[in-house]
Amino acid sequence: MFQFSFNDDRSSCSDTSTISEPLARFECMEITEPRKLLHGISLEPDNLHVFVASVDIQVEYINCLTLPQEDLSDEIQTAELDHSDLIPGKYEGGMKVWECTFDLGELMAEREEYRKLFQNAKVLDLGCGSGILGILAVKLGADTLVFQDYNKTVLEKVTVKNYFFNCSEDKENTSRTVARFYSGEWGSFVGKVQEKFDVILTSETIYNDKNYGTLIDLFKCTLKAKGVVLLAAKTYYFGVGGGMRLLEQALDEDGTFNYRTAWKCDDGVQREILEIRWKQVVPEK
Ligand SMILES: C[S@@+](CC[C@H](N)C(=O)[O-])C[C@H]1O[C@@H](n2cnc3c(N)ncnc32)[C@H](O)[C@@H]1O
């Protein structure tokens, strides 16, 4: 069983395993016709959870708890039966909504300085899982959204459905948005998606410090000159070893980016949001 400081209900667990290797190069693939995944689907209101990010913005979503067992891939079924948060290299936990998503979602929607970042912006929701942060970015005015998750099943069964349930042609503020969905490992994502973003959102993706090099390289390749990364995570992932201080150390060693803590919570499981920007702003070509 693999568990670490996670929960929907904001409690915490300790791990019983360790992650020692970077993720295998699981090739990046785009879901080319996401709308086709909606055929025959109706989301029952009873199955929807609601995240109220601010007085004027909320996101309705499904997660693994609301899906029938047969809709889950073998790895995800195994993880669920085993009460595991993830199976390293096979299933990286995207079917559940992790608590730092709510922290970052509230920051994005409640603080004016962050809300305005999303006006007409091109945004990447990296390690998106349910896609709540990307959906929120659309509701805040983003005009291009790229959703990335390691597992294709997560995108197909949860992210795409949540996206179209919240954002569509007939819904205010979301009709102009272009959304694309990519599965696979970060290294191969960079090779395939050669574009740059104004904002990169990423929540609960730094538990494995072996992936920090790939993550920082991804920021270098995909962040616009004046862009910003908003990264939400636990201060420390017990037993697994990753966490904010180790990531900051990796950023210092690399030397390309400045960072600052934008938000911090010391109650219960300690959580933080890091704002990361280029040290030197190189003009866009
Ligand atoms: C624990 S889940 C968090 C999901 C979601 N962001 C949330 O907060 O609810 C971690 C996510 O990070 C992504 N991830 C972590 N390491 C990755 C890597 N090396 N390559 C691709 N995706 C990775 C996976 O897609 C997975 O969905």
The ligand as an SDF file (V2000), in Angstrom:
LIG
                    3D

 27 29  0  0  0  0  0  0  0  0999 V2000
   -0.9210   13.4420   -6.6750 C   0  0  0  0  0  0  0  0  0  0  0  0
   -1.4860   13.8090   -8.2310 S   0  0  0  0  0  0  0  0  0  0  0  0
   -2.1010   15.4550   -8.0690 C   0  0  0  0  0  0  0  0  0  0  0  0
   -3.2740   15.7150   -8.9820 C   0  0  0  0  0  0  0  0  0  0  0  0
   -3.8270   17.1350   -8.9420 C   0  0  0  0  0  0  0  0  0  0  0  0
   -2.8480   18.1020   -9.3680 N   0  0  0  0  0  0  0  0  0  0  0  0
   -4.3640   17.5010   -7.5880 C   0  0  0  0  0  0  0  0  0  0  0  0
   -3.7640   18.3270   -6.8950 O   0  0  0  0  0  0  0  0  0  0  0  0
   -5.4290   16.9980   -7.2290 O   0  0  0  0  0  0  0  0  0  0  0  0
    0.0730   14.0670   -9.0020 C   0  0  0  0  0  0  0  0  0  0  0  0
   -0.0080   14.3260  -10.4980 C   0  0  0  0  0  0  0  0  0  0  0  0
    1.2820   14.7120  -10.9380 O   0  0  0  0  0  0  0  0  0  0  0  0
    1.5020   14.1980  -12.2230 C   0  0  0  0  0  0  0  0  0  0  0  0
    2.9300   13.8280  -12.3160 N   0  0  0  0  0  0  0  0  0  0  0  0
    3.8130   13.7060  -11.2940 C   0  0  0  0  0  0  0  0  0  0  0  0
    5.0340   13.4300  -11.7590 N   0  0  0  0  0  0  0  0  0  0  0  0
    4.9320   13.3740  -13.1040 C   0  0  0  0  0  0  0  0  0  0  0  0
    5.8650   13.1530  -14.1560 C   0  0  0  0  0  0  0  0  0  0  0  0
    7.1560   12.9300  -13.9230 N   0  0  0  0  0  0  0  0  0  0  0  0
    5.4000   13.1520  -15.4240 N   0  0  0  0  0  0  0  0  0  0  0  0
    4.1170   13.3960  -15.6870 C   0  0  0  0  0  0  0  0  0  0  0  0
    3.1840   13.6400  -14.7510 N   0  0  0  0  0  0  0  0  0  0  0  0
    3.5920   13.6230  -13.4720 C   0  0  0  0  0  0  0  0  0  0  0  0
    0.5480   13.0390  -12.4390 C   0  0  0  0  0  0  0  0  0  0  0  0
   -0.1080   13.2690  -13.6010 O   0  0  0  0  0  0  0  0  0  0  0  0
   -0.4290   13.1200  -11.2650 C   0  0  0  0  0  0  0  0  0  0  0  0
   -1.7350   13.3080  -11.6980 O   0  0  0  0  0  0  0  0  0  0  0  0
  1  2  1  0
  2  3  1  0
  2 10  1  0
  3  4  1  0
  4  5  1  0
  5  6  1  0
  5  7  1  0
  7  8  2  0
  7  9  1  0
 10 11  1  0
 11 12  1  0
 11 26  1  0
 12 13  1  0
 13 14  1  0
 13 24  1  0
 14 15  1  0
 14 23  1  0
 15 16  2  0
 16 17  1  0
 17 18  1  0
 17 23  2  0
 18 19  1  0
 18 20  2  0
 20 21  1  0
 21 22  2  0
 22 23  1  0
 24 25  1  0
 24 26  1  0
 26 27  1  0
M  CHG  2   2   1   9  -1
M  END
$$$$
